[in-house]
Amino acid sequence: MNKNSKFKIQNSPEQKAYSISVQGDVQGVSYRYFAKKKAQTLGLVGWAKNEHDGTVSVFIQGDPEMAQKFIDWAKEGSPMATVESVSVNSAETDENLKEFEVR
């Protein structure tokens, strides 16, 4: 590999993790699948899952700038979603995550 090649070190100290809760009409509108696509585009790992209370929980991890772009996206969500609020909390990184998955 040439020394000028750009590469990302998985789970490097520069990575940040966030736990996100999305409230509104966010289930049954492909929110999790659009979240996966957005996270993959931004080079983030993590997961998204529906909760029993109608919210979607998301965990993202990666470059802080890319994570912020995801958080900004989360406030709009998928085309059919109606996002009422998004709460974001810092979280511990998970070195076992290698991709973004829909749970």
C-alpha positions in Angstrom: 0.0 0.0 0.0 1.5 3.4 -0.9 1.9 5.8 2.0 -0.4 8.3 0.4 -3.3 5.8 0.3 -6.3 6.7 2.4 -7.7 4.1 4.7 -9.8 4.0 7.8 -8.7 2.2 10.9 -11.7 0.4 12.4 -12.4 1.3 16.0 -9.5 3.8 16.2 -9.3 6.2 19.1 -10.8 8.9 16.9 -14.1 7.1 16.6 -17.1 8.1 18.6 -20.3 6.3 19.3 -23.9 7.5 19.9 -27.2 6.1 21.0 -30.1 7.7 19.2 -33.8 7.4 19.9 -36.1 8.6 17.1 -39.8 9.4 18.0 -42.7 10.0 15.6 -44.1 8.0 12.7 -40.9 6.1 12.2 -42.0 2.4 12.1 -43.4 0.8 8.9 -42.0 3.6 6.8 -38.5 2.0 6.0 -36.7 4.3 8.5 -34.3 1.5 9.5 -33.4 0.6 6.0 -32.8 4.2 5.0 -30.7 4.5 8.2 -28.6 1.6 7.1 -28.1 3.0 3.6 -27.1 6.4 5.1 -24.8 4.9 7.7 -23.0 2.8 5.0 -22.6 5.8 2.8 -21.0 7.7 5.7 -18.7 4.7 6.6 -20.4 4.2 10.0 -21.1 0.9 11.8 -24.0 0.1 14.2 -27.6 -1.0 14.1 -31.2 0.2 14.0 -34.2 -1.5 15.6 -37.9 -0.9 16.2 -38.9 -0.6 19.9 -42.2 -1.7 21.4 -43.1 2.0 22.2 -43.1 2.9 18.5 -39.7 4.5 18.5 -36.6 3.5 16.5 -33.3 3.0 18.4 -30.1 3.5 16.5 -26.5 3.0 17.5 -23.8 4.5 15.3 -20.1 4.5 15.6 -17.4 6.0 13.5 -15.8 9.3 12.5 -17.3 12.1 14.5 -17.9 14.3 11.5 -19.7 11.5 9.7 -21.7 10.7 12.8 -22.9 14.3 13.0 -24.0 14.0 9.4 -26.0 10.9 10.3 -27.6 12.6 13.3 -28.6 15.5 11.0 -30.1 13.0 8.6 -31.9 11.2 11.4 -34.0 14.4 12.1 -35.5 14.0 8.7 -35.4 10.3 8.2 -36.8 8.2 5.4 -39.1 9.9 2.8 -42.3 8.6 4.4 -41.3 9.1 8.0 -42.5 11.9 10.2 -39.8 12.5 12.8 -41.1 14.4 15.9 -37.9 14.3 17.9 -34.5 12.8 18.1 -32.5 12.3 21.3 -28.8 11.7 21.1 -26.5 10.4 23.8 -22.8 9.6 23.7 -22.1 5.9 24.1 -19.2 3.5 24.6 -17.7 2.3 21.3 -18.2 -1.4 20.5 -15.1 -3.0 18.9 -17.2 -6.0 17.8 -19.2 -4.0 15.3 -18.0 -4.4 11.7 -21.1 -3.2 9.7 -24.5 -1.5 10.1 -27.4 -3.9 10.5 -31.1 -3.7 10.8 -32.3 -5.6 13.8 
